[in-house]
Amino acid sequence: MCAAIESVVSGFSVNSCQASFCSYGYEGYEEFIGTVVGWMKTNGIIVGGIVAVVVLVQSILIANLWSLSKKDDSKVQDVQMYGRR
């Protein structure tokens, strides 16, 4: 998890955070939280947009599967692998 945060959040280094955590105490923790929250504020719209698109695509897939399950079996063609019968 820390490696992922280090690669995504600019200005954050796991090594420097671990080295100075005990000497900085509460202030170091507060700085870490401030850095992460600042990154979330900066990229919140992008992350939210990606999540919204994924949810939309999955909702469309669910609606398509639901409508296919309601169709009469006699109307649904038998389709084998690669579209050959």
C-alpha positions in Angstrom: 0.0 0.0 0.0 2.8 2.4 0.9 4.5 1.8 -2.4 1.3 2.6 -4.3 0.9 5.8 -2.3 4.6 6.7 -3.0 4.2 6.2 -6.7 1.0 8.2 -6.9 1.4 11.1 -4.4 4.1 13.6 -5.4 6.3 14.7 -2.5 5.8 11.6 -0.5 8.6 9.2 0.2 8.1 6.0 2.3 11.8 6.0 3.4 11.8 9.6 4.7 8.4 9.1 6.3 9.6 6.1 8.2 12.9 7.7 9.1 11.3 10.8 10.6 8.0 9.4 11.9 9.2 8.9 15.5 11.1 12.2 15.7 8.1 14.2 14.3 5.4 12.4 16.2 2.0 13.9 15.8 3.2 16.6 13.4 4.6 13.9 11.0 1.3 12.0 11.1 -0.6 15.2 10.4 1.7 16.0 7.5 1.2 12.6 6.0 -2.6 12.8 6.3 -2.5 16.3 4.9 -0.5 15.1 1.9 -2.9 12.2 1.2 -6.0 14.3 1.6 -4.5 17.0 -0.6 -3.9 14.4 -3.3 -7.4 13.2 -3.0 -8.8 16.7 -3.3 -6.7 17.3 -6.4 -7.6 14.1 -8.2 -11.1 13.5 -6.8 -12.9 14.5 -10.0 -10.8 12.2 -12.1 -11.2 9.2 -9.7 -14.9 10.0 -9.4 -15.3 10.2 -13.2 -13.6 6.8 -13.7 -15.7 5.2 -11.0 -18.9 6.7 -12.6 -18.0 5.3 -16.0 -17.3 1.8 -14.6 -20.6 1.8 -12.8 -22.4 3.0 -15.9 -20.9 0.3 -18.1 -21.7 -2.4 -15.6 -25.3 -1.1 -15.3 -25.7 -1.3 -19.0 -24.3 -4.9 -19.0 -26.7 -5.9 -16.2 -29.7 -4.4 -18.1 -28.7 -6.3 -21.3 -28.3 -9.6 -19.4 -31.6 -9.0 -17.7 -33.4 -8.4 -21.0 -31.8 -11.4 -22.6 -32.9 -13.6 -19.7 -36.5 -12.5 -20.2 -36.6 -13.3 -23.9 -38.4 -16.4 -25.2 -35.9 -19.3 -25.8 -37.4 -20.0 -29.2 -36.5 -16.4 -30.4 -32.9 -16.7 -29.2 -30.6 -18.1 -31.8 -28.0 -20.8 -30.9 -24.7 -19.1 -31.4 -21.6 -21.2 -31.0 -18.0 -20.1 -30.5 -16.7 -17.5 -33.0 -20.2 -16.9 -34.5 -20.3 -20.2 -36.4 -23.3 -22.5 -36.2 
